[in-house]
Amino acid sequence: MKEDELKRIDAYLDKLRIKEKGLEDRKIYAEVLDLRTLKALYKLSAKGYIRALGGVISTGKEANVFYADGFFDGRDVPMAVKIYRTETSEFFRMDEYLFGDKRFDLRRISKKDLIFVWTEKEYRNLLRAYEAGVNVPRPYVYFKNIILMEFLGENEVAAPILSDIGSDLKEFVDVEEFFYEVIENLKRLYRKAELVHADLSEYNIVLFNDKPYFIDMGQSVLIDHPLAMKYLERDIRNIVRFFLKFGIRIDAQDVMKTVMSQA
């Protein structure tokens, strides 16, 4: 990265209120956020959505998530700020989830702008799920490659995902009851939101307030997508496999029928 760009990045970091003032925290922001993203964050801050940026919740190949003190719908709210990387090689896999989605006309979208379509797609998926009563973080607003959403956690500490909890899950909840809550949310997602998560596993289910919450819904597709049934079967197999270690034995096809049932 050139020195003049580093100076511009540092200037935007100064404009944004960063709760953690340490050198390490600023270094993380400078490393994972490019200048275009910092400008977008500044616009969201100028509009009043972001009061102050906090620490890192998670970093990944496709996206980074930060904590923020936010403001939405007339009140202060803790927020998760999900920022998709604008320069990544991981999005070569996105085509199968985008093409076939009637909500987006990709004929006029350049390859470099696909990341913005993906961001909008996750926001719209989360909103459909939230309005259908599925346990997901409430989405607040999206802009460019950024989504502001409900923070699942307390005191700036994110709630854990099932893969991190592992076999200790039984120390926190009745696992069988929790399993059926996952299935109920899957059914609600399918029947009411008319969506399939398409990447559901222990890596994107959060334990929050003793309930399962689905996260990471950028790849989620409408139920009329050509590959929707394939994705739903995969989601269910993943869930059945994870809960088998707790002694819950159920046939994936039976779960499939339950999820798709109108009863």
Secondary structure, 3 states (H helix, E strand, C coil): CCHHHHHHHHHHHHHCCECCCCHHHHHHHHHHCCHHHHHHHHHHHHCCCEEEEEEEEEECCCEEEEEEEEEECCEEEEEEEEEECCCCCHHHHCHHHHCCCCCCCHHHCCHHHHHHHHHHHHHHHHHHHHHCCCCCCCEEEEECCEEEEECCEECCEECCEHHHHHHHHHHCCCHHHHHHHHHHHHHHHHHCCCEECCCCCHHHEEEECCEEEECCCCCCEECCCCCHHHHHHHHHHHHHHHHHCCCCCCCHHHHHHHHHCCC
